[in-house]
Amino acid sequence: MQADEPRNELVNTIENKLGEQTTTKILDKNKKDKTRLGYYWTYQAPLSKLVAFNYQKGCGKDAPREFLENYKVSLQTDGYAV
């Protein structure tokens, strides 16, 4: 299975998606024994029972916009900082 296949299958389903992000500590290779925050975005298509995870350095609106670039239906989120 190619890396983009689960993402393409999730994006191409004709149902609303649920999206959420959560923080995770990432080791910073430029600073010994230091970490920084990274973000895992979770996308779910409940009726199709599909889930995809996408790592991003930030939690801004560009992360889901890029991941779901050709998506034409609704994305439901918690709306934090919108």
N, C-alpha and C positions, 0 to 999 in steps of 0.2 A: 504494500500500500504506500503510495506517495504521501509526502508530508502534507500537501494541500488537500488531499482527498476528503478527510473529515470536515475541514473548513468549508470546502465547496459544497459538500452534501448538506451541511447545516445552513449555509447561506442560501442555497437554492430551494429549501423547503418553503412552501407557500403558507406559512403560519407566522404569527407574531413570535418574536424572540424575547427572551429575558436576558438581561445583561447586568453584571455586578463585578466590582473589582475589590480586591483585598490586598493588603500590603504583605510584603515578605522581605526579610533581611537578605541582602546580597553582599558577598564578600567584595571588597573594593581592592582590585589588584594593584592599585597605585598607592595604597596606604596599608602597611603591615598591621594585621589584627584589627582592621576597621571594617565596618559594614555601612551600607547605605540602604535606603528603602527602594524596593522595586514593586511593581504591581502586576498581579495576575488578574486578568479579565476572564470571567467565566460567561459563556454564552450557552443558553439552553433553548432547544425547540421541544417543549414538553410533549406535544402530541406525537412527534416522530421519535421521541426518546433519544435525542441527540444532544451531546454536550461537547463543547470545545473550550480549550484553555489557550490564552494568548498572553505572553509576557511582554510588558512595556516598562520603560524607565519612568514614565509619568502616568498620572491619572486623569489627564485632560480629555476633552471630547474628541481629539484627533485619533486616539487609540481605537475606539469602536468605529469611527468613521472610516479609517483605513482598513480595518479587519473586515467590515461589512460593506466595502466600497460599492458593490453593484446591487445591494439589497434594497428592495422597494416596498417592504411592509413595515410595520411598527417594531421598534425596539423599546421594551419596557425596562426602566432602570429606577433606582431610588431617587434620582434627580438631585443628588447632592452637589452643591456648588454650581448649579446651572443658572 
